[in-house]
Amino acid sequence: MFGYIKPLECELKVKDKALYDAAYCGLCRTLGKEFGQTARAVLSFDCTFIAMLAASASDMPKIDSRRCAYKPFRKKRPCVAECAAFEFAAAANIILARYKLLDDKNDEKRLLPAVGAAILKGKAENAAKKYPGVEMAVKKGIGEISDIEREKCTDIDKPCDAFARLMRNVAASAPVENEGSLCAIKEVAYHMGRWVYVADAWDDIEKDKKSGAYNPFATAGADSARAEFLMNISLNEAQKAYDLLEPNAFRGVLDNIMYIGCRRRSERLLGGKGTEGRNNE
């Protein structure tokens, strides 16, 4: 995944920062429990958002305190306990990460993505057995995006829409019983998917120009004004869908992400302050 969907932590209340840390640690722990300890290496900020969004339609999941296996000398930290929404997000995280590595392998012809994809193969197959709809959505969506890239499409909306539909179809498998809430979550996922694709493409434009890799902005000759328009309209529509939800869990964190965090990330990207994505903790 890309690592763009995060809260602006300096604007979080102390209790909401603790909840976000609990969600991040909870997803990490779920990845290890469900798919083995090496699966924790692909832990994604974006999938932490998916986990909280899927959990928001239910009561707050149980949170306990645990030591981190990778940081054993630190004090115990809050961590979301077993939760269906986090199990779903962990499966989505594994499947998305593997297909992203496969795509990087095909685009960049480097050894590291190929090795990573091979390591995740069995884990992604296990995730697909539990959530076949997620695997089907990602496989179909990545195939459509690959076709668009091979065509060197100059219509920026086509790859944006393909990735957005991929994310909407992934969200359709979320364990949310209320149909209205699930519909709203799917629409949030669609428009956030558009925003992530635009953000990543704009973030990588200079690198892609040098390498010759497909980039919709470079191919279309579009400027920052076009990127700004697409980012803003995507976030506006995502917020409209989010406003239809009444989160029972993680509301403060989700509000921060939807109204502040992603807006600030857009501003930094458009201001040309370097690579803003990536999963560096």
C-alpha positions as CSV (number, residue, x, y, z in Angstrom):
1,M,0.0,0.0,0.0
2,F,1.0,3.6,-0.2
3,G,0.9,5.1,3.3
4,Y,-0.9,8.4,2.7
5,I,-4.0,8.1,4.8
6,K,-2.9,9.2,8.3
7,P,-4.2,11.6,10.9
8,L,-2.4,14.9,11.6
9,E,-1.1,13.8,15.0
10,C,-0.4,17.3,16.4
11,E,-4.1,17.9,16.1
12,L,-5.2,14.7,17.9
13,K,-6.5,14.8,21.4
14,V,-4.4,12.6,23.8
15,K,-7.1,10.0,24.0
16,D,-7.5,9.8,20.2
17,K,-3.7,9.5,19.8
18,A,-3.9,6.6,22.2
19,L,-6.7,5.0,20.2
20,Y,-4.9,5.5,16.9
21,D,-1.8,3.8,18.4
22,A,-4.0,1.0,19.6
23,A,-5.5,0.5,16.2
24,Y,-2.1,0.5,14.5
25,C,-0.7,-2.0,17.0
26,G,-3.9,-4.0,16.8
27,L,-3.6,-4.4,13.0
28,C,0.0,-5.3,13.4
29,R,-0.8,-8.0,16.0
30,T,-3.6,-9.3,13.8
31,L,-1.3,-9.6,10.8
32,G,1.1,-11.6,12.9
33,K,-1.6,-13.8,14.4
34,E,-3.4,-14.5,11.1
35,F,-0.5,-14.7,8.7
36,G,2.8,-15.1,10.6
37,Q,5.3,-12.7,12.0
38,T,6.8,-11.7,8.6
39,A,3.4,-10.4,7.6
40,R,3.9,-7.5,10.0
41,A,6.5,-6.0,7.6
42,V,3.7,-4.9,5.2
43,L,1.7,-3.1,7.9
44,S,0.0,-0.2,6.3
45,F,-1.3,3.2,7.5
46,D,-4.0,3.0,4.8
47,C,-5.2,-0.4,6.0
48,T,-5.2,0.9,9.6
49,F,-7.7,3.5,8.3
50,I,-9.7,0.7,6.6
51,A,-9.8,-1.3,9.9
52,M,-11.0,1.7,11.9
53,L,-13.6,2.6,9.2
54,A,-15.0,-1.0,9.2
55,A,-15.0,-1.0,13.0
56,S,-16.7,2.4,13.2
57,A,-20.2,1.0,12.6
58,S,-19.9,-1.2,15.7
59,D,-19.2,-0.6,19.3
60,M,-15.6,0.2,20.2
61,P,-13.6,-3.0,20.2
62,K,-11.9,-4.2,23.3
63,I,-8.4,-2.7,23.9
64,D,-5.8,-4.2,26.2
65,S,-2.2,-3.5,26.9
66,R,0.6,-5.6,25.4
67,R,4.3,-5.5,24.8
68,C,5.5,-5.2,21.2
69,A,7.5,-8.3,20.0
70,Y,9.7,-6.0,18.0
71,K,10.2,-3.4,20.8
72,P,10.2,-5.7,23.9
73,F,11.9,-3.2,26.2
74,R,9.3,-0.6,25.8
75,K,6.4,-0.3,28.2
76,K,3.1,-2.1,27.3
77,R,1.1,-0.2,24.8
78,P,-2.7,-0.1,24.1
79,C,-3.7,-2.6,21.4
80,V,-7.0,-3.5,19.8
81,A,-7.8,-7.1,20.8
82,E,-9.4,-9.6,18.5
83,C,-11.9,-7.9,16.2
84,A,-13.6,-9.0,12.9
85,A,-13.0,-5.6,11.3
86,F,-9.3,-5.8,12.0
87,E,-9.1,-9.4,10.7
88,F,-10.8,-8.2,7.5
89,A,-8.3,-5.3,7.2
90,A,-5.4,-7.6,7.8
91,A,-6.5,-9.8,5.0
92,A,-6.9,-6.8,2.7
93,N,-3.5,-5.5,3.8
94,I,-1.8,-8.8,2.8
95,I,-3.6,-9.1,-0.6
96,L,-3.1,-5.5,-1.5
97,A,0.6,-5.6,-0.5
98,R,1.3,-8.7,-2.6
99,Y,-0.4,-7.3,-5.7
100,K,1.4,-4.0,-5.2
101,L,4.8,-5.8,-5.1
102,L,3.9,-7.8,-8.2
103,D,3.0,-4.5,-10.0
104,D,6.3,-3.0,-8.8
105,K,8.2,-6.1,-10.1
106,N,6.6,-5.8,-13.5
107,D,7.2,-2.0,-13.7
108,E,10.6,-1.7,-12.3
109,K,12.2,-5.1,-13.1
110,R,13.9,-5.2,-9.6
111,L,14.6,-8.3,-7.5
112,L,13.3,-7.0,-4.1
113,P,9.6,-6.6,-5.1
114,A,9.8,-10.1,-6.7
115,V,11.2,-11.6,-3.5
116,G,8.6,-9.8,-1.4
117,A,5.7,-11.0,-3.6
118,A,7.0,-14.6,-3.4
119,I,7.2,-14.4,0.4
120,L,3.6,-13.1,0.6
121,K,2.2,-15.6,-2.0
122,G,1.1,-18.3,0.5
123,K,-0.1,-15.7,3.0
124,A,-2.2,-13.9,0.4
125,E,-3.7,-17.3,-0.7
126,N,-4.8,-17.9,2.9
127,A,-6.3,-14.4,3.1
128,A,-8.2,-15.0,-0.2
129,K,-9.7,-18.2,1.2
130,K,-11.3,-16.3,4.1
131,Y,-12.2,-13.2,2.0
132,P,-12.5,-14.3,-1.6
133,G,-14.3,-11.0,-2.5
134,V,-11.2,-9.0,-1.5
135,E,-8.9,-11.1,-3.6
136,M,-11.2,-10.9,-6.6
137,A,-11.6,-7.1,-6.3
138,V,-7.9,-6.5,-6.1
139,K,-7.0,-9.0,-8.9
140,K,-9.6,-7.5,-11.3
141,G,-8.7,-3.9,-10.3
142,I,-5.0,-4.3,-10.7
143,G,-5.6,-6.0,-14.1
144,E,-7.6,-3.0,-15.3
145,I,-5.0,-0.6,-14.1
146,S,-2.2,-2.6,-15.8
147,D,-4.1,-2.5,-19.1
148,I,-4.6,1.3,-18.8
149,E,-0.9,1.8,-18.1
150,R,0.2,-0.4,-21.0
151,E,-2.0,1.8,-23.3
152,K,-0.2,4.9,-21.9
153,C,-3.7,6.4,-21.4
154,T,-3.8,10.2,-21.3
155,D,-7.1,10.4,-19.5
156,I,-6.2,10.8,-15.8
157,D,-9.7,9.8,-14.7
158,K,-9.5,6.3,-16.1
159,P,-6.7,4.9,-13.8
160,C,-8.1,6.9,-10.9
161,D,-11.5,5.4,-11.3
162,A,-10.1,1.9,-11.7
163,F,-8.3,2.1,-8.4
164,A,-11.2,3.7,-6.7
165,R,-13.6,0.9,-7.8
166,L,-11.0,-1.6,-6.6
167,M,-11.1,0.0,-3.1
168,R,-14.9,0.2,-3.1
169,N,-15.1,-3.5,-4.0
170,V,-12.6,-4.4,-1.3
171,A,-14.8,-2.4,1.3
172,A,-17.8,-4.4,0.1
173,S,-16.4,-7.4,2.0
174,A,-16.2,-5.5,5.3
175,P,-18.0,-7.3,8.2
176,V,-20.6,-4.5,8.6
177,E,-24.1,-5.7,9.3
178,N,-26.0,-2.4,8.8
179,E,-26.6,-2.0,5.1
180,G,-26.7,1.8,5.2
181,S,-23.4,2.0,7.0
182,L,-21.8,-0.4,4.6
183,C,-23.0,1.6,1.6
184,A,-21.4,4.8,3.1
185,I,-18.2,3.0,3.9
186,K,-18.0,1.7,0.3
187,E,-18.4,5.3,-1.0
188,V,-15.7,6.6,1.4
189,A,-13.4,3.9,0.2
190,Y,-14.1,4.8,-3.5
191,H,-13.3,8.4,-3.1
192,M,-10.4,7.9,-0.8
193,G,-9.1,5.4,-3.4
194,R,-9.2,8.2,-6.0
195,W,-7.4,10.5,-3.7
196,V,-4.7,8.0,-2.9
197,Y,-4.1,7.3,-6.6
198,V,-3.8,11.0,-7.5
199,A,-1.6,11.7,-4.5
200,D,0.8,8.8,-5.3
201,A,0.9,9.7,-9.0
202,W,1.7,13.3,-8.3
203,D,4.2,12.4,-5.6
204,D,6.1,10.1,-8.1
205,I,5.9,12.3,-11.2
206,E,9.5,13.4,-11.3
207,K,10.8,9.9,-10.5
208,D,8.6,8.4,-13.2
209,K,9.7,11.0,-15.8
210,K,13.3,10.0,-15.2
211,S,12.6,6.2,-15.3
212,G,10.1,6.3,-18.1
213,A,7.4,4.6,-16.0
214,Y,3.8,5.4,-16.7
215,N,2.4,8.3,-14.8
216,P,-1.0,9.8,-15.8
217,F,0.1,13.4,-15.1
218,A,3.2,13.1,-17.1
219,T,1.5,11.4,-20.0
220,A,-1.3,13.9,-20.0
221,G,1.0,16.9,-19.6
222,A,-1.1,18.0,-16.6
223,D,0.1,20.5,-14.0
224,S,-0.3,21.0,-10.2
225,A,-3.6,22.8,-10.7
226,R,-5.1,19.6,-12.2
227,A,-3.7,17.5,-9.4
228,E,-5.1,20.0,-6.8
229,F,-8.5,19.9,-8.4
230,L,-8.6,16.1,-8.4
231,M,-7.3,15.8,-4.8
232,N,-9.8,18.3,-3.5
233,I,-12.9,16.9,-5.3
234,S,-12.0,13.4,-4.2
235,L,-11.7,14.5,-0.5
236,N,-14.9,16.5,-0.8
237,E,-16.8,13.5,-2.0
238,A,-15.2,11.2,0.5
239,Q,-16.3,13.6,3.3
240,K,-19.9,13.7,2.0
241,A,-20.0,9.9,2.2
242,Y,-18.3,9.9,5.7
243,D,-20.9,12.4,6.9
244,L,-23.6,9.8,6.4
245,L,-21.9,7.6,9.0
246,E,-22.3,8.0,12.7
247,P,-19.2,6.3,14.0
248,N,-19.5,4.5,17.3
249,A,-15.8,3.8,17.4
250,F,-12.6,5.8,16.5
251,R,-14.7,8.9,15.7
252,G,-12.1,11.4,16.9
253,V,-9.3,9.8,14.8
254,L,-11.5,9.3,11.8
255,D,-12.7,12.9,11.9
256,N,-9.1,14.1,12.1
257,I,-8.1,11.9,9.1
258,M,-11.1,13.0,6.9
259,Y,-11.1,16.7,7.7
260,I,-7.5,17.6,8.6
261,G,-4.9,14.9,8.0
262,C,-5.5,14.2,4.3
263,R,-6.0,17.9,3.5
264,R,-2.6,18.6,5.1
265,R,-1.0,15.8,3.1
266,S,-2.4,17.2,-0.1
267,E,-1.0,20.7,0.7
268,R,2.4,19.2,1.3
269,L,2.4,17.2,-1.9
270,L,1.3,20.2,-3.9
271,G,3.9,22.3,-2.2
272,G,6.6,20.1,-3.6
273,K,8.0,19.1,-0.2
274,G,9.3,15.7,-1.3
275,T,7.9,12.2,-1.0
276,E,5.0,12.3,1.4
277,G,3.8,8.7,1.2
278,R,5.5,5.5,2.3
279,N,5.1,3.5,5.4
280,N,7.9,4.8,7.7
281,E,7.0,4.7,11.3
